[in-house]
């Protein structure tokens, strides 16, 4: 922007060349430095691989697009449509990266503590003799599967009577509440309101009666099976178990028919499904049929297809009945002819809890208390939770800003959210204990009326926040510097060690201070981030970055002129290196501090994409609009037109645009540089992928491997610089575009 505006909306030599050169330095040199920054033996791997692939592709496509525009579509010209498309590729990239980061492509990253997340195709096999590893949980006569086990007295006291509304306005049957009571222990309950005391008593009585009915059915089932083994005159058909439970993602329910008694002859038995809370076509597919037993065959399996609806709902039940075909081939006992199949929902909203259930301490000089909420045991749906604060010794609007009913929206596979509670500066509190200079308040995560998740426990859903009075606002509990005032910034800038103990300053500290004092004073101009919500800091810093960039560009041009470098060579070497230094420090710090390579490498690929889409797209829009409004000015004709009347124009496409004018960006050297960059980038990404497959990570590893990898990446940059520089000075010896 600075170059275009400073040159009267003409394209300069530094702009596009700087972008390509900066991209080459970012990818090759910064990646190599990140490899050297790790201690020997440490490995860093990109975990968000989908995001990485998207940014890597766009970082290469960005420069190919630039070459396509300037060489093939409209040679040496950028029109308004091309400029707009270039700029719109920025939100296009952001949308794709956001989608991948939200795991909308099903590449879920869950919280490490989310060990009970049901995104598998079946439940674990039961550990008793009834678990055959087919994703089912069976209950033999006399026992219930875990999903159906009634809640304990403690669980009842913890609120198993809290129910959820389907949102349809319909009245729920007692089966609905029975399922809710059963689901509490499974973690699949989606609660949203507490029932009144009268309804609680009714529901408890309902659940108790239902438990008694289920217990009687199981006892009768057990008796029928025991009696069938003593029958010798005829065959008796019965189910293997009184109840089964299957995950809805299992695809089918496998239930087994047993034949006891007289089994030395063939026999047939019929079966059919019956709706319960699970409905045909919604939770399972209806099935009827006959099963043929050969002589001495005692068991056969029946398969009932299950339907995964991808929506949260309570666990649903249906039944499968046995019916005799011919009494001469076998009979059924009414007590054991029906089995219940529970379809376990895997689309749970999840449970919410604060990551730290103990007291979290902050200073009165801190701007906010930052609390992390985790979502566990179910991430496959959009759901909501609510945040509310409560006074303790801390009082709202005196010690902190209250939050009442802040609703958090959780997208699928979103495993954590950070909540900020704004703190207020306050005077030293008058507590009974003179040594206690703190106040406390509570933050609760509570349920919402629709689409909420389960609150995890009685402690983890409440955060106890302790705010300690801090008379010395320059230090916090960890010894880190607090945000200085504007005047303190200038005092720190003109003093060695930022105003610390001068006796601790080394000779190097003093020398570096005097060499950089001018830059320190310039940086001190930036307002502290706590003024105007950070907007003053952002605006002034952005303006100073523009000024510094302009200075670097002018100094680079002067330096290139003094040593005899062409502007194009200066752009992809000196200027590119200077503008890439912030990315260098950021990536090196990230690779050291993080356990993954996402931030370090993502910073490189993302920056390379943004440099083109935003760094060129927006200035191009400005320039194309300007030349569309102004037309071919005298300066434009002088720059691109003929030297004398009737002579050949300086620009080969001048005749095509002499009536309308155009924003001219010469693409000769830029096209070649882009081609070299694209080829080398392909080999760089291929090398990083090879490391990922063979050594488990893109960055790090054994010392020799790491050093050779860094050497390879840096050598790609030297190849780019050498070939591009040779082309700039000897264009006739290279391919032209």
C-alpha positions in Angstrom: 0.0 0.0 0.0 2.8 2.4 1.0 4.7 1.8 -2.2 1.6 2.2 -4.5 0.4 5.3 -2.8 3.9 6.8 -2.7 4.4 6.3 -6.4 1.2 7.8 -7.5 -0.6 4.4 -7.9 2.0 3.0 -10.1 3.3 -0.5 -9.3 6.8 -0.4 -7.9 9.6 -2.9 -8.3 9.8 -3.8 -4.6 6.1 -4.8 -3.9 5.4 -8.1 -5.7 9.1 -9.2 -5.6 9.2 -8.6 -1.9 6.1 -10.8 -1.4 7.6 -13.7 -3.3 11.0 -13.3 -1.6 9.4 -13.1 1.8 7.5 -16.3 1.1 10.6 -18.1 0.1 12.5 -16.9 3.2 9.5 -17.8 5.4 9.1 -21.4 4.1 12.7 -22.4 3.6 14.8 -20.4 6.2 12.3 -20.2 9.0 11.5 -23.9 8.8 15.2 -24.7 8.9 15.8 -22.4 11.9 12.9 -24.1 13.7 14.6 -27.4 13.2 17.8 -26.0 14.7 16.0 -24.4 17.6 14.9 -27.8 19.1 17.2 -29.8 21.4 18.5 -33.0 19.8 16.0 -35.8 20.0 12.9 -33.7 20.4 10.3 -34.1 17.7 7.4 -31.8 16.7 4.5 -32.9 14.6 1.7 -31.0 12.9 -1.5 -32.2 14.7 -4.0 -30.1 12.8 -3.0 -31.7 9.6 -6.1 -30.7 7.7 -5.5 -27.0 8.5 -1.9 -27.4 7.5 -2.9 -29.0 4.2 -5.3 -26.1 3.4 -2.8 -23.4 4.3 0.0 -25.2 2.5 -2.0 -25.5 -0.7 -3.1 -21.9 -0.6 0.4 -20.7 0.1 1.5 -22.3 -3.2 -1.7 -21.4 -5.1 -1.4 -17.8 -4.1 1.8 -17.3 -6.1 0.5 -19.4 -9.0 -2.6 -17.2 -9.1 -0.4 -14.1 -9.2 1.6 -15.5 -12.1 -1.6 -16.5 -13.9 -3.0 -13.0 -13.6 0.1 -11.1 -14.7 1.3 -13.5 -17.4 -1.7 -15.3 -19.0 -5.1 -13.7 -18.2 -4.2 -10.0 -18.6 -0.4 -9.8 -19.3 1.3 -7.0 -17.3 -2.1 -5.7 -16.2 -4.3 -6.2 -13.1 -8.0 -5.3 -13.7 -10.6 -4.7 -11.0 -12.1 -8.2 -11.2 -8.7 -9.8 -10.7 -7.9 -7.5 -7.8 -11.3 -8.3 -6.1 -10.8 -12.1 -6.6 -7.4 -11.9 -5.1 -8.7 -10.0 -2.1 -11.7 -12.4 -1.7 -9.4 -15.4 -1.6 -8.5 -14.1 1.9 -11.9 -14.7 3.4 -12.2 -17.9 1.3 -9.0 -19.2 3.0 -10.2 -18.1 6.4 -13.5 -19.9 6.0 -11.8 -23.1 5.0 -9.3 -22.9 7.8 -12.0 -22.1 10.3 -14.0 -25.1 9.1 -11.1 -27.4 9.5 -10.2 -26.0 12.9 -13.8 -26.6 14.0 -13.4 -30.2 12.7 -16.3 -29.8 10.3 -14.4 -32.3 8.1 -14.8 -34.9 10.9 -11.1 -34.7 11.7 -11.9 -34.4 15.4 -9.4 -33.3 18.0 -10.8 -33.8 21.4 -9.6 -32.9 24.8 -7.2 -35.4 26.3 -9.5 -36.0 29.2 -12.3 -36.9 26.9 -11.7 -40.6 27.4 -15.3 -41.6 27.3 -16.1 -40.1 23.9 -18.5 -42.4 22.0 -17.3 -41.8 18.4 -16.6 -45.5 17.8 -18.8 -47.8 15.9 -19.7 -50.0 18.8 -19.5 -50.3 22.5 -16.7 -52.1 24.1 -17.3 -55.8 24.6 -18.7 -56.8 27.9 -16.1 -58.2 30.3 -18.3 -61.1 31.4 -19.1 -64.2 29.5 -22.0 -62.5 27.7 -19.8 -60.0 25.9 -18.8 -61.3 22.5 -17.1 -58.2 21.3 -19.8 -57.3 18.8 -20.5 -53.9 20.3 -23.3 -55.2 22.5 -24.1 -55.3 26.2 -26.3 -58.1 27.2 -28.1 -58.7 30.4 -28.8 -62.3 31.3 -31.7 -63.2 33.5 -31.3 -61.5 36.8 -29.1 -58.6 35.8 -29.4 -55.4 33.9 -27.0 -53.8 31.4 -25.3 -50.8 32.8 -27.4 -48.4 30.7 -30.5 -49.7 32.4 -29.2 -50.0 35.9 -31.3 -47.8 38.2 -29.7 -44.8 39.8 -28.5 -45.0 43.4 -29.9 -42.9 46.2 -27.0 -40.6 45.9 -27.6 -40.2 42.2 -31.3 -39.5 42.8 -30.2 -36.8 45.2 -27.9 -35.4 42.6 -30.9 -34.6 40.4 -31.7 -37.6 38.2 -35.2 -36.1 38.1 -34.1 -33.2 36.0 -35.7 -33.6 32.5 -35.3 -32.2 29.1 -38.0 -30.9 26.8 -38.0 -32.0 23.2 -39.1 -28.6 22.1 -42.2 -29.9 20.4 -44.6 -28.9 23.2 -45.9 -32.4 23.5 -46.7 -34.1 26.8 -44.2 -36.8 27.7 -45.2 -40.3 28.8 -43.7 -41.9 31.9 -41.4 -43.9 29.5 -39.7 -40.6 28.6 -38.9 -40.0 32.3 -37.9 -43.6 32.8 -35.3 -43.2 30.0 -34.0 -40.0 31.5 -33.6 -41.7 34.9 -31.7 -44.5 33.2 -29.5 -42.2 31.2 -28.2 -40.2 34.1 -25.6 -42.8 34.9 -24.6 -43.1 31.3 -23.8 -39.4 30.8 -26.2 -39.1 27.9 -28.7 -37.0 29.7 -29.5 -33.6 28.3 -30.9 -31.6 31.2 -32.5 -28.2 31.0 -34.7 -27.6 34.0 -35.5 -28.8 37.5 -38.9 -30.2 38.1 -41.0 -28.9 41.0 -41.0 -30.8 44.3 -44.3 -32.4 43.6 -43.2 -33.6 40.2 -40.0 -35.0 41.7 -42.0 -37.2 44.1 -44.3 -38.4 41.3 -41.3 -39.3 39.1 -39.5 -41.1 41.9 -42.6 -43.2 42.5 -42.9 -43.8 38.8 -39.2 -44.9 38.5 -39.5 -47.1 41.6 -42.6 -48.9 40.1 -40.8 -49.3 36.8 -37.8 -50.8 38.5 -40.0 -53.2 40.3 -41.8 -54.2 37.1 -38.4 -54.7 35.3 -37.1 -56.8 38.2 -40.2 -59.0 38.1 -39.8 -59.5 34.4 -36.1 -60.5 34.8 -36.9 -62.9 37.6 -39.6 -64.5 35.5 -37.2 -64.7 32.6 -34.7 -66.4 34.7 -37.2 -69.0 36.1 -38.4 -69.8 32.6 -34.9 -70.5 31.3 -34.1 -72.7 34.3 -37.3 -74.7 33.8 -36.6 -75.1 30.1 -33.5 -77.1 30.8 -35.5 -79.8 32.5 -38.0 -80.2 29.6 -37.4 -83.5 27.6 -40.6 -84.0 25.7 -40.4 -81.1 23.3 -38.2 -78.2 22.3 -38.5 -74.8 24.0 -37.3 -71.6 22.3 -36.2 -68.6 24.3 -33.9 -65.6 24.0 -30.3 -65.8 25.2 -30.8 -62.7 27.4 -33.6 -60.6 28.7 -32.1 -57.3 27.5 -29.5 -56.1 25.1 -28.0 -52.7 24.5 -26.3 -51.6 21.3 -24.8 -48.3 20.2 -26.8 -46.7 17.3 -23.5 -46.6 15.3 -23.2 -50.4 15.5 -25.3 -50.7 12.4 -27.3 -53.8 13.6 -28.4 -55.6 16.8 -27.3 -59.2 17.0 -29.6 -61.1 19.3 -29.5 -64.9 19.9 -32.3 -67.5 20.1 -31.6 -70.6 22.2 -33.3 -73.9 21.9 -33.4 -76.3 24.9 -35.3 -79.5 25.7 -35.7 -82.0 22.9 -33.3 -80.8 20.1 -32.7 -84.0 18.1 -35.0 -83.0 15.3 -35.4 -79.9 13.1 -37.6 -77.1 14.4 -38.8 -73.6 13.5 -39.6 -70.5 15.4 -41.0 -67.1 14.3 -39.9 -63.7 15.5 -41.1 -60.1 15.0 -40.1 -56.7 16.3 -42.3 -54.5 18.4 -42.1 -50.7 18.9 -41.4 -49.3 22.3 -39.9 -45.9 22.8 -37.9 -46.7 19.7 -39.9 -46.3 16.5 -39.8 -48.3 13.3 -38.0 -46.4 10.6 -36.5 -43.9 13.0 -34.4 -46.0 15.4 -34.6 -49.5 13.8 -35.9 -51.3 10.8 -38.9 -53.6 11.4 -38.2 -57.3 10.9 -40.3 -60.5 10.9 -39.4 -64.0 9.9 -38.7 -67.6 10.8 -35.5 -69.2 12.0 -34.8 -72.8 11.1 -32.9 -75.0 13.5 -31.3 -78.2 12.2 -31.2 -81.3 14.3 -29.0 -80.9 17.5 -28.6 -77.2 16.7 -29.2 -75.1 19.8 -28.7 -71.4 18.9 -29.2 -69.0 16.0 -28.6 -65.3 15.7 -31.1 -62.7 14.5 -29.9 -59.4 13.1 -32.1 -56.2 13.4 -30.8 -53.2 11.5 -30.3 -50.0 13.6 -30.6 -46.5 12.3 -28.2 -43.7 13.3 -30.1 -40.4 13.3 -27.1 -38.1 14.0 -29.2 -36.2 16.6 -29.2 -36.4 20.3 -32.1 -38.2 21.9 -32.5 -40.4 25.0 -31.7 -44.0 24.7 -34.6 -45.8 23.1 -36.0 -49.3 23.5 -37.8 -51.8 21.3 -38.7 -55.4 21.7 -38.4 -58.7 19.7 -41.0 -61.4 20.2 -40.7 -65.2 19.7 -43.8 -67.0 18.4 -44.2 -70.8 17.7 -44.7 -71.9 14.2 -45.8 -75.4 14.9 -46.1 -76.8 18.5 -44.7 -80.1 17.2 -41.5 -78.3 16.3 -41.2 -76.4 19.6 -42.9 -74.0 22.0 -42.1 -70.7 23.6 -42.6 -69.7 27.2 -44.5 -66.3 27.6 -42.0 -65.4 30.3 -38.9 -65.7 28.1 -40.3 -65.0 24.6 -39.7 -61.3 24.7 -36.3 -59.5 24.9 -35.7 -55.8 25.1 -33.2 -54.0 22.9 -31.9 -50.6 24.0 -30.5 -48.4 21.3 -27.8 -46.3 22.9 -27.5 -42.8 21.5 -24.0 -41.7 20.7 -24.8 -38.1 19.7 -24.4 -36.9 23.3 -24.2 -33.2 24.0 -21.4 -33.9 26.5 -20.6 -32.9 30.1 -19.2 -29.5 31.0 -16.7 -28.8 33.8 -14.0 -26.3 34.6 -10.6 -27.6 33.9 -9.5 -26.6 37.4 -11.9 -27.3 40.2 -9.6 -25.8 42.9 -9.2 -22.1 43.7 -7.9 -20.0 40.9 -6.0 -16.9 42.0 -5.7 -13.6 40.2 -4.5 -10.1 41.2 -6.6 -7.0 41.6 -4.4 -5.4 39.0 -5.3 -8.1 36.4 -7.8 -7.1 33.8 -9.6 -10.4 33.6 -10.0 -13.8 35.2 -9.6 -16.4 32.5 -11.4 -19.7 33.1 -11.3 -22.8 30.9 -14.4 -24.9 30.5 -14.0 -28.4 29.1 -16.6 -30.4 27.2 -16.3 -34.2 27.8 -18.0 -37.4 26.9 -19.8 -36.4 23.8 -18.8 -33.8 21.1 -20.9 -34.7 18.1 -23.6 -32.0 18.2 -24.2 -28.3 18.7 -25.1 -27.6 22.3 -25.2 -24.8 24.8 -24.1 -24.0 28.4 -24.6 -21.0 30.5 -22.2 -19.1 32.8 -23.3 -17.3 36.0 -21.3 -15.6 38.7 -22.1 -15.5 42.4 -20.9 -13.1 45.1 -18.9 -14.4 48.1 -16.6 -12.0 49.8 -16.2 -10.3 46.5 -19.0 -8.0 45.4 -20.1 -7.4 41.9 -19.2 -4.0 40.3 -16.8 -3.4 43.2 -14.4 -6.3 42.7 -15.6 -7.8 39.4 -18.2 -7.4 36.7 -21.0 -9.9 37.0 -22.0 -12.4 34.4 -25.6 -13.5 34.5 -26.7 -16.1 32.0 -23.9 -15.8 29.4 -24.8 -18.6 26.9 -21.9 -20.4 25.3 -22.5 -22.1 21.9 -20.5 -25.3 21.4 -19.9 -26.5 17.8 -19.4 -30.1 17.0 -16.1 -31.4 18.3 -15.3 -28.2 20.2 -13.7 -29.5 23.3 -13.0 -26.3 25.3 -13.9 -22.6 25.7 -12.3 -19.8 27.6 -14.5 -17.5 29.7 -13.3 -14.0 30.7 -14.6 -12.4 33.8 -13.6 -8.7 34.0 -12.0 -7.7 37.2 -12.2 -4.3 38.9 -9.3 -2.5 40.6 -10.1 -2.1 44.3 -8.6 -0.9 47.6 -7.2 -3.1 50.2 -10.1 -5.1 51.7 -10.8 -5.0 55.4 -10.9 -8.7 56.3 -11.0 -10.3 59.7 -7.6 -11.8 59.0 -5.1 -8.9 58.5 -2.9 -11.2 56.4 -5.7 -12.1 54.0 -5.9 -9.4 51.4 -8.2 -11.3 49.0 -11.8 -11.6 48.0 -13.6 -14.4 46.4 -16.5 -15.1 44.0 -17.9 -18.2 42.3 -18.5 -18.9 38.6 -21.0 -21.6 37.8 -21.6 -23.4 34.5 -25.3 -24.3 34.4 -27.7 -26.0 32.0 -29.9 -24.2 29.5 -33.4 -25.0 28.5 -32.7 -26.4 25.0 -29.8 -28.4 23.7 -27.7 -28.2 26.8 -25.2 -30.7 28.1 -24.8 -32.4 31.5 -23.0 -30.5 34.2 -20.1 -32.7 35.5 -20.3 -33.3 39.2 -21.0 -31.0 42.1 -17.5 -29.4 42.3 -16.1 -29.2 38.8 -19.0 -27.1 37.5 -18.2 -24.3 39.9 -14.9 -22.3 39.8 -13.8 -20.6 43.0 -12.0 -17.4 41.9 -9.7 -15.6 44.4 -8.6 -12.1 43.7 -5.7 -10.9 45.8 -5.2 -7.2 46.4 -2.0 -6.0 44.8 -0.6 -2.7 45.9 2.4 -3.0 43.6 0.8 -3.0 40.1 4.1 -3.8 38.3 4.3 -7.4 39.5 2.0 -10.4 39.5 2.1 -13.6 41.5 4.4 -15.3 38.9 6.8 -12.4 38.8 5.8 -11.4 35.2 5.6 -7.8 34.3 2.1 -6.2 34.5 1.0 -3.9 31.7 2.9 -0.6 32.2 1.4 2.8 32.0 2.2 5.0 29.0 4.7 7.1 31.0 6.3 3.9 32.4 6.8 2.7 28.8 9.0 5.8 28.1 10.9 5.4 31.5 11.6 1.8 30.6 12.7 2.8 27.1 15.4 5.2 28.2 16.8 3.0 31.0 19.0 -0.1 30.7 17.2 -3.3 31.7 13.8 -1.4 31.4 14.5 0.5 34.6 15.7 -2.6 36.5 18.8 -2.8 38.7 21.7 -1.2 36.7 24.1 -3.4 38.6 22.7 -6.4 36.9 23.3 -5.0 33.4 26.2 -6.5 31.5 28.4 -4.7 29.0 26.4 -6.3 26.1 23.1 -5.0 27.7 24.5 -1.5 27.8 25.8 -1.6 24.3 22.5 -3.0 22.9 20.5 -0.4 24.9 22.3 2.5 23.3 22.2 1.0 19.8 18.4 0.4 20.1 17.3 3.3 22.2 15.8 5.1 19.2 13.6 2.1 18.3 12.7 1.7 22.0 11.4 5.3 22.1 9.5 4.8 18.8 7.9 1.6 20.3 7.0 3.6 23.5 4.7 5.8 21.4 2.3 2.9 21.1 -0.4 3.3 23.7 -0.8 0.5 26.3 -3.3 -2.1 25.3 -5.7 -1.3 28.2 -6.6 2.1 26.6 -9.8 2.2 24.6 -10.1 -1.6 24.7 -6.9 -2.1 22.8 -8.0 -0.1 19.7 -5.5 2.7 20.4 -2.7 0.3 20.6 -3.8 -1.5 17.5 -4.2 1.7 15.4 -1.0 3.4 16.4 1.0 0.1 16.1 -0.4 -0.5 12.6 0.5 3.1 11.5 4.1 2.7 12.9 4.5 -0.6 11.1 3.6 1.1 7.9 6.1 3.9 8.6 8.8 1.4 9.5 8.1 -0.6 6.4 8.4 2.5 4.2 11.7 3.3 5.8 13.0 -0.3 5.3 11.9 -0.1 1.6 13.7 3.2 1.1 16.8 2.1 2.9 16.8 -1.1 0.9 16.5 0.8 -2.3 19.4 3.1 -1.3 21.5 0.1 -0.2 20.8 -1.7 -3.5 21.7 1.4 -5.4 25.0 1.8 -3.5 26.1 -1.8 -4.1 24.7 -2.0 -7.6 21.8 -4.4 -7.0 18.7 -4.2 -9.2 15.4 -3.3 -7.4 14.0 -6.8 -8.1 17.1 -8.5 -6.4 16.9 -6.1 -3.5 13.2 -6.9 -3.1 13.5 -10.7 -2.7 16.7 -10.5 -0.6 17.2 -7.5 1.6 13.6 -6.3 1.9 12.2 -9.7 2.1 14.6 -10.7 4.9 13.8 -7.6 6.9 10.0 -8.0 6.6 10.3 -11.7 7.6 12.2 -11.2 10.8 9.0 -11.0 13.0 7.8 -14.3 11.5 11.2 -15.8 12.3 11.1 -14.9 15.9 7.5 -16.0 16.3 8.0 -19.4 14.7 11.2 -20.1 16.7 9.5 -19.2 20.0 6.5 -21.3 19.0 8.4 -24.4 18.2 10.2 -24.3 21.5 7.2 -23.6 23.6 4.6 -25.8 22.0 4.3 -29.6 21.9 3.3 -29.5 18.3 4.5 -27.9 15.1 1.1 -26.4 14.2 1.9 -22.8 15.3 5.4 -22.7 13.9 4.7 -24.1 10.4 1.1 -22.7 10.3 2.6 -19.3 10.9 4.7 -19.7 7.8 2.1 -21.1 5.4 -0.6 -18.8 6.6 1.6 -15.8 6.4 2.6 -16.6 2.8 -1.0 -16.9 1.8 -2.0 -13.7 3.5 0.8 -11.8 1.9 -0.7 -12.3 -1.5 -4.4 -12.3 -0.8 -4.4 -9.3 1.5 -0.9 -7.8 0.9 -1.4 -7.5 -2.8 -5.2 -7.9 -3.2 -6.1 -4.7 -1.3 -3.5 -2.4 -2.9 -4.5 -3.8 -6.3 -8.1 -2.9 -5.6 -7.0 0.7 -4.7 -4.9 1.1 -7.8 -7.4 -0.4 -10.3 -10.2 1.8 -8.9 -7.9 4.9 -9.2 -6.9 4.2 -12.8 -10.6 3.4 -13.7 -11.6 6.8 -12.3 -8.6 8.9 -13.6 -7.9 7.2 -16.9 -4.6 7.6 -18.8 -3.0 10.6 -17.1 0.0 12.5 -18.5 2.2 10.6 -16.1 0.8 7.3 -17.2 1.3 8.2 -20.9 4.8 9.4 -20.2 5.7 6.2 -18.3 4.3 3.7 -20.8 3.7 5.6 -24.1 6.1 6.4 -26.9 9.2 8.5 -26.3 8.4 10.7 -29.3 5.3 11.1 -31.4 4.8 8.2 -33.8 7.6 6.2 -32.1 7.2 2.7 -30.5 5.8 2.7 -27.0 7.8 1.8 -23.9 5.3 -0.8 -23.0 4.2 -3.4 -25.6 0.5 -3.4 -24.5 0.2 0.4 -24.5 -2.0 0.6 -27.6 -4.5 -1.7 -26.1 -5.0 0.4 -23.0 -4.1 3.9 -24.2 -7.8 5.0 -24.2 -8.9 3.6 -20.8 -5.7 3.4 -18.9 -4.8 0.4 -16.6 -2.9 -0.6 -13.5 0.3 -2.0 -15.0 2.3 -4.6 -13.1 5.2 -5.9 -15.1 5.2 -9.7 -14.9 8.5 -10.7 -16.5 10.8 -11.3 -13.7 8.0 -11.9 -11.3 6.7 -14.8 -13.4 10.1 -16.5 -13.4 10.5 -16.0 -9.6 7.1 -17.4 -9.0 7.9 -20.5 -11.1 11.1 -21.2 -9.2 9.4 -20.6 -5.9 6.6 -23.0 -6.8 9.0 -25.8 -7.9 11.2 -25.4 -4.8 8.1 -25.2 -2.6 6.8 -28.5 -4.0 10.0 -30.2 -3.0 10.0 -28.5 0.4 6.5 -29.8 1.2 7.3 -33.2 -0.2 10.4 -33.3 2.1 8.4 -32.3 5.2 5.8 -35.0 4.4 8.5 -37.6 4.0 9.8 -36.7 7.4 6.3 -37.0 8.9 5.8 -40.4 7.4 9.2 -41.9 8.2 10.2 -40.1 11.4 6.9 -39.1 12.9 7.2 -35.3 12.7 8.1 -32.4 10.4 10.4 -30.7 12.8 13.1 -32.2 15.1 14.4 -35.7 15.6 17.9 -37.1 15.9 20.6 -34.5 15.9 22.2 -35.5 12.5 18.8 -35.8 10.8 17.7 -32.5 12.2 20.8 -30.7 11.0 20.7 -32.2 7.6 17.0 -31.3 7.3 17.7 -27.7 8.2 20.6 -27.6 5.7 18.3 -28.9 3.0 15.6 -26.3 3.7 18.0 -23.4 3.9 19.7 -24.6 0.7 16.4 -24.2 -1.1 16.4 -20.5 -0.2 20.0 -20.1 -1.5 19.0 -21.8 -4.7 16.0 -19.5 -5.1 18.1 -16.4 -4.5 20.9 -17.4 -6.8 18.7 -18.5 -9.7 16.4 -15.5 -9.4 19.3 -13.1 -9.2 21.0 -14.6 -12.3 17.7 -14.3 -14.2 17.4 -10.6 -13.2 20.9 -9.9 -14.6 20.9 -12.3 -17.5 17.2 -12.6 -18.6 18.1 -13.7 -22.1 19.7 -16.9 -20.8 16.5 -18.0 -18.9 12.9 -18.9 -19.8 10.8 -15.8 -20.4 7.1 -15.5 -19.8 
